[in-house]
Every structure is written in C-alpha cells, then in structure tokens.
C-alpha cells in the first residue's frame, strides 16, 4: 500500500500541516500557509525584519526567473521583488507574497 503524499503537505516556513491552516499554497517542492503570508506581510512593513534583494535573485518562489531574459517578462521590469523574508530553508520576496496574499484572500 502506498502512502498518500497529499496528506504530507506542510508549510515550508512554519512546518504546520495543511489540515492545521486555512490555505496552503504550493510551488513545486515547497509550500507557504496563509498564516505565514500574513505574518510576512506584516514583517515587510518593519525596518530590519526583511533584507534587500535584487528582483528574483534570492526568492525561493520566483528564483527560477533569474535566468529568464528581461525581454521575456511582461512589460517593463518591476520595482517589486526588492524585499526578502528569509526562512530557515526557503525565502520569499514581497512580489511573491503579494501574489500569495491575493490567493489567500480569494479563498476566504
């Protein structure tokens, strides 16, 4: 009998199981829960709680974009993705947090 991998989904930042949170957003290989999205959005407003980063450079959610030619991106380069919240194994930028927040709000 094989185990159901869907039941083994945990937030990559706080470690909470999907059954213990309202929303668990998946990016292949990692997850973020609605509670971390809310907490990290608050941290972005506090100096010293985030670190500056270049667009797409350190974010675990959008780092795959770092090697994509700028001309392939939609419109002009964004000024988003400049603040980074670093977790123990993964990190997330303000641009990805904004998208995650929209997902969480849409699922309420």
RONU-273924 format. One record per residue: chain; residue in three letters; x, y, z of N, C-alpha, C, O in turn. Coordinates in steps of 0.02 Angstrom, whole numbers, padded with zeros to 5 digits. Layout:
// RONU-273924
<A,ALA,<X,Y,Z>,<X,Y,Z>,<X,Y,Z>,<X,Y,Z>>
...
END
This chain:
// RONU-273924
<A,UNK,<00042,-00059,00000>,<00000,00000,00000>,<00045,00063,00000>,<00091,00068,00040>>
<A,UNK,<00030,00110,-00045>,<00070,00171,-00049>,<00038,00226,-00007>,<-00023,00228,00001>>
<A,UNK,<00080,00269,00019>,<00055,00325,00059>,<00030,00380,00014>,<00054,00389,-00042>>
<A,UNK,<-00020,00416,00038>,<-00048,00472,00001>,<-00004,00533,00015>,<-00007,00561,00070>>
<A,UNK,<00035,00555,-00034>,<00080,00611,-00025>,<00043,00676,-00011>,<00070,00721,00020>>
<A,UNK,<-00019,00681,-00033>,<-00059,00741,-00022>,<-00067,00755,00053>,<-00071,00813,00073>>
<A,UNK,<-00070,00703,00093>,<-00077,00711,00165>,<-00013,00734,00199>,<-00014,00753,00257>>
<A,UNK,<00042,00732,00163>,<00107,00750,00192>,<00129,00820,00170>,<00187,00830,00155>>
<A,UNK,<00083,00867,00167>,<00098,00934,00145>,<00103,00980,00206>,<00055,00987,00244>>
<A,UNK,<00161,01012,00213>,<00175,01056,00269>,<00201,01123,00243>,<00233,01125,00191>>
<A,UNK,<00187,01176,00280>,<00215,01241,00263>,<00291,01237,00268>,<00317,01214,00318>>
<A,UNK,<00325,01259,00217>,<00398,01257,00215>,<00430,01308,00262>,<00490,01306,00274>>
<A,UNK,<00390,01354,00289>,<00416,01406,00333>,<00402,01392,00406>,<00448,01396,00447>>
<A,UNK,<00340,01375,00424>,<00324,01363,00494>,<00315,01289,00512>,<00314,01272,00570>>
<A,UNK,<00308,01246,00461>,<00302,01175,00473>,<00232,01150,00489>,<00223,01091,00503>>
<A,UNK,<00181,01194,00487>,<00113,01172,00501>,<00087,01128,00445>,<00100,01140,00386>>
<A,UNK,<00049,01077,00465>,<00018,01031,00417>,<-00040,01066,00382>,<-00071,01111,00410>>
<A,UNK,<-00055,01045,00322>,<-00109,01076,00282>,<-00176,01074,00317>,<-00218,01118,00306>>
<A,UNK,<-00187,01025,00360>,<-00250,01021,00396>,<-00254,01070,00454>,<-00308,01081,00482>>
<A,UNK,<-00198,01101,00472>,<-00196,01147,00528>,<-00197,01220,00507>,<-00193,01265,00549>>
<A,UNK,<-00203,01233,00441>,<-00206,01301,00416>,<-00265,01307,00368>,<-00292,01257,00345>>
<A,UNK,<-00284,01369,00354>,<-00340,01381,00308>,<-00321,01367,00236>,<-00357,01333,00200>>
<A,UNK,<-00262,01393,00215>,<-00240,01387,00146>,<-00167,01368,00145>,<-00127,01394,00184>>
<A,UNK,<-00149,01321,00102>,<-00079,01303,00091>,<-00065,01310,00017>,<-00092,01273,-00024>>
<A,UNK,<-00022,01358,-00001>,<-00007,01373,-00070>,<00055,01333,-00090>,<00105,01332,-00054>>
<A,UNK,<00051,01300,-00147>,<00105,01257,-00169>,<00144,01286,-00227>,<00115,01312,-00275>>
<A,UNK,<00209,01282,-00221>,<00255,01291,-00277>,<00292,01225,-00280>,<00310,01200,-00227>>
<A,UNK,<00304,01197,-00336>,<00337,01131,-00337>,<00398,01129,-00290>,<00445,01168,-00297>>
<A,UNK,<00394,01084,-00242>,<00448,01075,-00195>,<00442,01114,-00131>,<00484,01107,-00086>>
<A,UNK,<00391,01157,-00124>,<00383,01196,-00063>,<00312,01222,-00057>,<00274,01223,-00105>>
<A,UNK,<00294,01243,00004>,<00228,01268,00020>,<00234,01329,00065>,<00284,01338,00099>>
<A,UNK,<00182,01371,00065>,<00176,01425,00114>,<00103,01429,00135>,<00058,01426,00093>>
<A,UNK,<00092,01437,00200>,<00023,01439,00226>,<00000,01511,00233>,<00039,01558,00230>>
<A,UNK,<-00066,01518,00241>,<-00096,01584,00247>,<-00070,01622,00308>,<-00064,01683,00307>>
<A,UNK,<-00053,01586,00361>,<-00029,01618,00422>,<00040,01649,00410>,<00053,01705,00432>>
<A,UNK,<00083,01614,00375>,<00150,01642,00359>,<00143,01701,00310>,<00180,01750,00316>>
<A,UNK,<00098,01696,00262>,<00087,01751,00216>,<00068,01814,00255>,<00096,01868,00243>>
<A,UNK,<00021,01808,00302>,<00000,01865,00342>,<00056,01892,00386>,<00067,01952,00389>>
<A,UNK,<00092,01847,00419>,<00147,01867,00462>,<00203,01901,00422>,<00229,01952,00443>>
<A,UNK,<00220,01873,00364>,<00274,01901,00324>,<00254,01969,00294>,<00296,02013,00288>>
<A,UNK,<00191,01977,00276>,<00168,02042,00251>,<00177,02096,00305>,<00195,02153,00290>>
<A,UNK,<00164,02078,00369>,<00175,02125,00423>,<00249,02140,00432>,<00268,02197,00445>>
<A,UNK,<00292,02089,00426>,<00364,02099,00433>,<00391,02146,00380>,<00440,02182,00393>>
<A,UNK,<00361,02146,00321>,<00384,02189,00267>,<00376,02263,00283>,<00410,02305,00254>>
<A,UNK,<00332,02280,00330>,<00321,02349,00350>,<00368,02372,00405>,<00368,02430,00424>>
<A,UNK,<00408,02325,00432>,<00452,02340,00488>,<00525,02341,00466>,<00551,02290,00443>>
<A,UNK,<00559,02398,00473>,<00630,02400,00455>,<00670,02348,00496>,<00657,02338,00555>>
<A,UNK,<00717,02317,00463>,<00760,02268,00496>,<00731,02198,00498>,<00767,02152,00519>>
<A,UNK,<00669,02188,00479>,<00638,02122,00479>,<00643,02088,00411>,<00624,02030,00405>>
<A,UNK,<00666,02124,00361>,<00675,02097,00294>,<00743,02120,00269>,<00774,02164,00298>>
<A,UNK,<00765,02089,00215>,<00829,02110,00187>,<00819,02131,00114>,<00775,02104,00080>>
<A,UNK,<00858,02178,00090>,<00851,02199,00020>,<00877,02144,-00026>,<00923,02107,-00009>>
<A,UNK,<00846,02139,-00083>,<00868,02090,-00132>,<00854,02116,-00202>,<00813,02161,-00211>>
<A,UNK,<00888,02089,-00250>,<00875,02107,-00320>,<00817,02065,-00344>,<00805,02010,-00320>>
<A,UNK,<00781,02092,-00392>,<00723,02058,-00420>,<00740,01986,-00438>,<00786,01973,-00477>>
<A,UNK,<00703,01939,-00410>,<00707,01867,-00424>,<00771,01834,-00399>,<00780,01774,-00410>>
<A,UNK,<00816,01869,-00366>,<00881,01840,-00350>,<00880,01786,-00297>,<00908,01732,-00308>>
<A,UNK,<00848,01798,-00241>,<00852,01753,-00184>,<00786,01719,-00166>,<00786,01674,-00124>>
<A,UNK,<00732,01739,-00197>,<00666,01713,-00179>,<00659,01640,-00202>,<00671,01624,-00260>>
<A,UNK,<00641,01596,-00156>,<00631,01525,-00173>,<00572,01515,-00219>,<00570,01467,-00256>>
<A,UNK,<00523,01561,-00217>,<00464,01555,-00259>,<00478,01577,-00330>,<00454,01545,-00377>>
<A,UNK,<00515,01631,-00340>,<00524,01657,-00408>,<00596,01654,-00432>,<00611,01682,-00485>>
<A,UNK,<00640,01621,-00396>,<00711,01619,-00416>,<00722,01587,-00484>,<00772,01599,-00516>>
<A,UNK,<00673,01546,-00506>,<00680,01516,-00572>,<00680,01570,-00626>,<00701,01556,-00683>>
<A,UNK,<00657,01630,-00611>,<00654,01684,-00660>,<00721,01719,-00669>,<00728,01758,-00716>>
<A,UNK,<00770,01707,-00625>,<00831,01745,-00627>,<00869,01737,-00693>,<00906,01782,-00712>>
<A,UNK,<00861,01681,-00726>,<00897,01670,-00789>,<00855,01684,-00851>,<00878,01673,-00907>>
<A,UNK,<00793,01707,-00841>,<00749,01722,-00897>,<00768,01791,-00924>,<00773,01838,-00886>>
<A,UNK,<00777,01796,-00989>,<00793,01862,-01018>,<00739,01913,-01003>,<00679,01898,-01005>>
<A,UNK,<00760,01973,-00987>,<00713,02026,-00968>,<00659,02038,-01021>,<00603,02055,-01003>>
<A,UNK,<00676,02029,-01084>,<00627,02040,-01137>,<00570,01989,-01135>,<00518,02001,-01165>>
<A,UNK,<00579,01933,-01100>,<00525,01883,-01095>,<00475,01900,-01041>,<00421,01872,-01038>>
<A,UNK,<00494,01947,-00997>,<00449,01965,-00942>,<00396,02012,-00967>,<00405,02046,-01017>>
<A,UNK,<00340,02013,-00932>,<00284,02055,-00951>,<00299,02129,-00936>,<00315,02146,-00879>>
<A,UNK,<00295,02171,-00986>,<00303,02243,-00976>,<00373,02261,-00953>,<00421,02223,-00962>>
<A,UNK,<00378,02320,-00925>,<00443,02345,-00900>,<00462,02308,-00837>,<00419,02282,-00801>>
<A,UNK,<00526,02305,-00823>,<00548,02273,-00761>,<00513,02304,-00700>,<00504,02365,-00697>>
<A,UNK,<00493,02263,-00654>,<00455,02284,-00596>,<00501,02311,-00542>,<00560,02292,-00539>>
<A,UNK,<00474,02355,-00501>,<00513,02375,-00443>,<00495,02332,-00383>,<00518,02344,-00327>>
<A,UNK,<00454,02281,-00394>,<00436,02234,-00342>,<00491,02181,-00336>,<00537,02179,-00377>>
<A,UNK,<00485,02140,-00286>,<00535,02088,-00276>,<00600,02116,-00249>,<00653,02088,-00263>>
<A,UNK,<00596,02171,-00210>,<00656,02201,-00184>,<00666,02190,-00109>,<00718,02206,-00082>>
<A,UNK,<00615,02162,-00076>,<00619,02147,-00005>,<00612,02072,00004>,<00570,02040,-00029>>
<A,UNK,<00653,02044,00046>,<00655,01972,00055>,<00646,01952,00128>,<00677,01981,00172>>
<A,UNK,<00601,01903,00139>,<00594,01872,00205>,<00628,01804,00199>,<00610,01763,00158>>
<A,UNK,<00677,01793,00242>,<00716,01731,00239>,<00694,01685,00295>,<00693,01703,00354>>
<A,UNK,<00675,01623,00276>,<00659,01571,00324>,<00719,01526,00334>,<00772,01539,00306>>
<A,UNK,<00711,01472,00373>,<00768,01427,00386>,<00794,01394,00323>,<00855,01385,00315>>
<A,UNK,<00750,01374,00277>,<00771,01340,00216>,<00751,01377,00153>,<00784,01370,00101>>
<A,UNK,<00698,01416,00157>,<00670,01449,00098>,<00662,01523,00112>,<00662,01545,00170>>
<A,UNK,<00655,01562,00059>,<00644,01634,00066>,<00589,01654,00016>,<00575,01619,-00031>>
<A,UNK,<00560,01713,00029>,<00507,01737,-00015>,<00511,01814,-00019>,<00523,01848,00030>>
<A,UNK,<00501,01839,-00080>,<00505,01912,-00092>,<00436,01944,-00085>,<00385,01909,-00084>>
<A,UNK,<00436,02010,-00082>,<00373,02046,-00074>,<00327,02037,-00135>,<00266,02039,-00127>>
<A,UNK,<00355,02028,-00193>,<00314,02017,-00252>,<00275,01951,-00247>,<00215,01949,-00260>>
<A,UNK,<00310,01898,-00228>,<00277,01832,-00221>,<00228,01833,-00162>,<00176,01800,-00165>>
<A,UNK,<00245,01869,-00108>,<00198,01875,-00052>,<00134,01909,-00074>,<00079,01890,-00051>>
<A,UNK,<00140,01958,-00117>,<00080,01993,-00142>,<00035,01944,-00180>,<-00026,01945,-00172>>
<A,UNK,<00064,01903,-00222>,<00026,01852,-00260>,<-00005,01802,-00211>,<-00064,01785,-00218>>
<A,UNK,<00033,01779,-00163>,<00007,01731,-00114>,<-00050,01762,-00074>,<-00099,01728,-00059>>
<A,UNK,<-00043,01826,-00056>,<-00096,01860,-00019>,<-00160,01863,-00060>,<-00214,01854,-00033>>
<A,UNK,<-00154,01876,-00125>,<-00213,01877,-00168>,<-00246,01808,-00171>,<-00308,01803,-00172>>
<A,UNK,<-00206,01756,-00171>,<-00233,01687,-00171>,<-00270,01675,-00105>,<-00326,01649,-00105>>
<A,UNK,<-00240,01693,-00049>,<-00271,01682,00016>,<-00337,01721,00021>,<-00387,01693,00041>>
<A,UNK,<-00337,01784,00002>,<-00398,01825,00004>,<-00451,01795,-00041>,<-00510,01796,-00023>>
<A,UNK,<-00432,01770,-00099>,<-00480,01741,-00146>,<-00510,01675,-00121>,<-00563,01655,-00145>>
<A,UNK,<-00477,01643,-00074>,<-00502,01579,-00049>,<-00542,01586,00015>,<-00570,01537,00040>>
<A,UNK,<-00546,01647,00043>,<-00583,01658,00105>,<-00657,01658,00092>,<-00697,01666,00139>>
END
